[in-house]
Amino acid sequence: MSKPIVVLEDVTVQRGDMPLCEAVNLSLQPGQICHLIGANGAGKTTLLMQIAGLLPVIEGSIRYYDDPAVTLQPLYVSHQLGIHPSLTVRQNLTFLLNLYGLSPTASEIDAALDWVGLQGFESLSSSHLSAGQTRRIALARLYLMQPDITPFWLLDEPFTALDVDMVALLSDRFCEFTSQGGAILMTSHQPVEVANTVLDLSEHLV
C-alpha cells in the first residue's frame, strides 16, 4: 500500500482558545473520499481551515505522506469563495488558478466554464451572477486541477446552491480525481454517495 496522502494524529479542533474536538485521527490514502460529518458547531469548517494552514494546530499533528518534512498545498474550496464581484467570470477563474501556479490558456478557461454551465458568461461581471452561478466559478477550477498539481482537495459544502445535475457532475469528477491518485476530505449536509470513508466529529467532542 502506498503512503497516505495526509495523516491527522490526535488533532485538537480549536476555535480561538476554545477546544471543540480532541484526539481527531484520520489517514487518507490515494483513491479515498472522506465525508466529514458532525453536529452543527462541532468544528468541521475549523478543521478544514486548520488542515489548509489558515488556522493553527495547537495540539496534534498533520503530516503529508507520513513525513513531517514534506509540505503540500491542498486545494481548499471554502464557504468564502474568494470571488471578486468587480472581476469578470473569466478573470475570477484565472485568478483562482494562478494561486496554485497555473497559467491556463483561454481555451482551458472556456472548457472549465463550459463544464460548470457558464458558457456565454465569460465576460460578464461576477456581481450579476446568482449564488449558484458564483459557486460554479469556484468549482470550475476542479476541472483543471490534477493530482500532480495537488493530490489533496478540501471541500467545504461544495454541493450548496447547486442543482441535481451539477451535484452528479461534481461527484463524477471526484471519482475521476481520486482514481488518478488524489484524495478528498469534504463536508456536506447532503448525502455523499461517492464517499468511501467517514469522519464523524461528534465522536470527538470535548
C-alpha positions in Angstrom: 0.0 0.0 0.0 1.3 3.5 -0.8 1.9 6.1 1.8 -1.2 8.0 2.9 -1.5 11.5 1.3 -2.5 13.0 4.7 -2.3 11.9 8.3 -4.1 13.6 11.2 -2.8 12.4 14.6 -4.5 13.4 17.8 -5.5 16.8 16.4 -7.5 19.2 18.6 -10.0 21.2 16.7 -9.9 24.6 18.3 -11.7 27.9 17.8 -9.6 30.6 19.4 -9.0 29.4 23.0 -11.9 27.0 23.0 -11.3 23.4 22.0 -14.2 21.9 20.2 -13.0 18.3 19.4 -9.9 16.4 20.5 -8.0 13.3 19.5 -9.1 13.5 15.9 -7.3 10.9 13.8 -7.5 10.3 10.0 -5.4 8.7 7.4 -6.4 9.2 3.7 -4.9 7.0 1.0 -4.9 7.9 -2.7 -8.4 7.0 -4.0 -10.3 7.9 -0.9 -13.1 10.3 -0.5 -13.9 11.1 3.2 -17.2 12.7 4.2 -16.6 14.9 7.2 -19.7 15.0 9.4 -20.8 16.2 12.8 -23.2 18.3 14.7 -23.5 22.0 14.0 -20.7 23.8 15.8 -18.6 20.6 16.1 -15.8 22.3 14.1 -16.0 20.9 10.6 -15.0 24.1 8.8 -12.5 24.9 11.5 -10.8 21.6 10.9 -10.6 22.1 7.2 -9.1 25.5 7.8 -6.5 24.0 10.1 -5.5 21.4 7.5 -5.4 24.2 4.9 -3.0 26.1 7.1 -5.3 29.0 7.7 -5.7 28.3 11.4 -3.0 26.9 13.7 -2.9 23.4 15.0 -2.4 23.8 18.7 -2.3 20.1 19.6 -1.6 17.1 17.4 0.0 16.9 14.0 -0.9 17.0 10.3 1.6 15.2 8.1 1.7 14.6 4.3 2.9 11.2 3.1 3.5 10.5 6.8 6.6 12.6 6.7 6.9 15.8 8.9 9.4 17.2 6.4 7.0 17.1 3.5 4.9 20.2 2.7 1.9 20.2 0.5 -0.7 22.9 -0.6 -4.1 21.3 -0.6 -6.8 22.8 -2.8 -9.3 24.4 -0.5 -12.8 25.5 -1.6 -14.5 27.2 1.2 -17.8 29.0 2.1 -16.0 32.3 1.4 -15.4 31.6 -2.2 -12.9 34.3 -3.0 -14.9 35.6 -5.9 -14.4 39.3 -6.6 -17.6 40.9 -7.8 -15.8 43.6 -9.8 -14.0 41.0 -11.9 -15.4 39.1 -14.8 -16.2 35.4 -14.6 -13.1 34.6 -16.7 -10.8 36.9 -14.6 -12.0 35.3 -11.4 -11.4 31.7 -12.5 -7.9 32.7 -13.9 -7.1 34.3 -10.5 -8.1 31.2 -8.6 -6.0 29.0 -10.7 -3.0 31.4 -10.6 -3.0 30.9 -6.8 -1.8 27.3 -7.5 0.8 28.3 -10.0 -1.4 27.5 -13.0 -1.5 29.8 -16.1 -4.4 28.5 -18.0 -4.9 29.2 -21.7 -8.1 30.9 -22.9 -9.3 27.5 -24.3 -8.8 25.8 -20.9 -10.7 28.5 -19.1 -13.5 28.2 -21.7 -13.6 24.4 -21.3 -13.8 24.7 -17.5 -16.6 27.3 -17.6 -18.5 25.2 -20.1 -18.1 22.2 -17.7 -20.0 24.1 -15.0 -22.6 25.5 -17.4 -21.2 29.1 -17.5 -20.5 29.2 -21.2 -21.5 32.7 -22.5 -20.8 34.3 -19.1 -17.1 34.6 -19.6 -17.0 38.4 -19.9 -19.9 39.1 -17.5 -19.2 40.9 -14.2 -19.5 38.4 -11.4 -21.6 40.8 -9.5 -24.5 39.9 -11.8 -24.5 36.2 -11.0 -26.8 34.2 -8.7 -25.4 32.4 -5.7 -25.3 29.1 -7.6 -23.6 30.6 -10.6 -21.0 32.3 -8.3 -20.3 29.0 -6.6 -19.8 27.4 -10.1 -16.9 29.7 -10.8 -15.1 28.5 -7.7 -15.9 24.9 -8.6 -14.8 25.3 -12.2 -11.1 25.0 -11.1 -11.7 21.4 -10.2 -11.9 20.7 -13.9 -8.3 21.7 -14.4 -6.8 20.6 -11.0 -5.0 17.3 -11.3 -3.2 15.2 -8.7 0.2 16.3 -10.0 -0.7 19.9 -9.1 -2.2 19.0 -5.7 -3.3 15.5 -4.7 -5.5 16.6 -1.9 -8.7 18.5 -2.0 -10.5 20.2 1.0 -14.1 21.0 0.0 -16.4 22.8 2.4 -20.1 22.2 1.4 -19.3 22.0 -2.4 -22.9 21.0 -3.2 -24.5 24.1 -1.7 -26.8 26.1 -4.1 -26.3 23.5 -6.9 -28.9 21.6 -8.8 -29.1 17.8 -9.0 -27.3 17.6 -12.4 -24.4 19.7 -11.1 -24.1 17.6 -8.0 -23.9 14.5 -10.2 -21.3 16.1 -12.4 -19.1 17.0 -9.4 -19.5 13.6 -7.9 -18.2 12.1 -11.2 -15.2 14.5 -11.1 -14.4 13.5 -7.5 -14.3 9.8 -8.6 -12.1 10.7 -11.6 -9.7 12.7 -9.5 -9.3 10.0 -6.8 -9.0 7.3 -9.4 -5.9 9.2 -10.7 -4.3 9.1 -7.2 -5.9 12.0 -5.4 -7.8 12.1 -2.1 -10.7 14.3 -0.9 -11.9 15.5 2.5 -15.3 17.2 2.2 -18.3 18.4 4.2 -21.8 18.2 3.0 -25.3 18.3 4.6 -26.4 16.2 1.6 -25.5 12.5 1.2 -22.2 11.9 -0.5 -22.8 8.7 -2.3 -19.2 8.6 -3.7 -17.6 8.8 -0.3 -15.8 5.6 0.8 -15.0 6.7 4.3 -16.5 8.9 7.0 -15.0 11.0 9.8 -17.6 12.0 12.5 -16.5 14.9 14.7 -19.4 14.2 17.0 -17.4 11.3 18.3 -14.6 13.6 19.4 -16.5 16.5 21.1 -14.8 17.9 24.2 
